[in-house]
Amino acid sequence: MFRHLGQKRSFLHNVRLAALLCLTAGFVNAAGFLSFMVLTTNVTGHAALLAVKLIEGDFRYARMVSLWLFVFLTGAFLSSFYIARTGREKPHAYTLPLIIEMLILTAVAGFGYIFDGSVASTEVFAGSLLFAMGLQNALVSMVSGSVVRTTHLTGMFTDLGIDLSAALLSNSRTHPAIRKRIILRLVIISFFLGGGIFGGFSYFRLGYAAFYIPVVFLGVTIFFDYFRIKWLKVRHRVSHRIKKINASRPGIIK
């Protein structure tokens, strides 16, 4: 999933990345909202909320919203800074931000029971999830060349509308590329929505322990390439042995 970068990266690579990490983002957004009454994967609504609270003179709440904007920005900054310093062409550069995200989700799952609804408690729990989503969004943007965004859908719906319009007006030579873009955007939207439904359902059934589930998604993302290569090697080895066995048996049509 992170082995192919730049021109070597295909449409299928981006679809796989979008499916797993949009599922994670949708899950965290829904479960985070039900847990802490805060949307934890985007900042557009928080920017509007900050303006409203400043107008109302509710500076305590405005400070909390400002903190959420800052921690999302910090997560995106640190993720992109680490990847750029390590080398965007190195697959392992994308592992550490995902591991940090896994640790944050694990901590929320394990210590969510102490959440008491206070401002300080909300700042810690909601802020940690926003930081994790900032990490993820910057990582996905860098590895996909800004083709995939996993934590919000405003841009996706806008781009989908543009692509649908272009598909109706395009000639046959450009239509396949547009069709791929439409499919990718539909995957992002569908898996984010599916993750939200799954996250809400899981929270009602498991409580804060539901946050262990996206940790599994991220683990699959990290080790996907490793297990895929292993599987391809095993399949090739088995296929090679079958061919040798068939070749050694007389009377078998080759």
ZIZIHU-V322780 format. One record per pair of residues at least 4 apart in sequence whose ideal C-beta (glycine too) atoms are under 6 Angstrom apart, sorted by the first residue. I is the first residue (numbers start at 0). J is the second residue. Records with the same first field share a line. If there is no record, write none. Layout:
I=J ; J
//
This chain:
0=15 ; 16 ; 223 ; 224
1=90 ; 93 ; 142
2=90 ; 224
3=7 ; 8 ; 12
4=8 ; 88
8=12
10=179
13=17 ; 143 ; 146 ; 147 ; 183
14=186
16=147
17=21 ; 147 ; 186 ; 187
18=186 ; 190
19=216 ; 220
20=139 ; 149
21=149 ; 187 ; 190 ; 191
22=190 ; 194 ; 216
23=213 ; 216
24=40 ; 149 ; 150
25=191 ; 194 ; 195
26=30 ; 194 ; 197 ; 198 ; 213
27=31 ; 39 ; 213
28=39 ; 40 ; 195
29=195 ; 198 ; 199
30=34 ; 198 ; 202 ; 209
31=35 ; 39 ; 128
32=38
33=202
35=121 ; 124 ; 125
37=125
38=44
39=125 ; 128 ; 129
40=132 ; 150
41=150 ; 151
42=46 ; 68 ; 71
45=64 ; 67 ; 68
48=64
49=61 ; 64
52=57 ; 60 ; 61
53=61
63=118 ; 122
66=122 ; 126
67=126 ; 129
70=126 ; 129 ; 130
71=129 ; 133
74=130 ; 133 ; 134
75=133 ; 137
76=80
78=96 ; 134 ; 137 ; 138
79=137 ; 141
81=85
82=87 ; 92 ; 141
85=89 ; 92
86=92
93=138 ; 142
94=221
96=134 ; 138
97=217 ; 221
100=131 ; 134 ; 135
101=214 ; 217
103=127 ; 131
104=210 ; 213 ; 214
105=214
106=110
107=111 ; 210
108=207 ; 208 ; 210 ; 211
111=207
114=120 ; 124
115=120
121=125
122=126
132=150
136=150
139=143 ; 147 ; 149
140=145
143=147
152=156 ; 188
154=158
155=184 ; 187 ; 188
158=184
159=184
162=177 ; 180 ; 181
165=169 ; 177
166=177
169=173 ; 174 ; 177
185=189
189=193
194=198
201=205 ; 209 ; 212
202=209
205=209
219=223
222=226
223=227
245=251
//
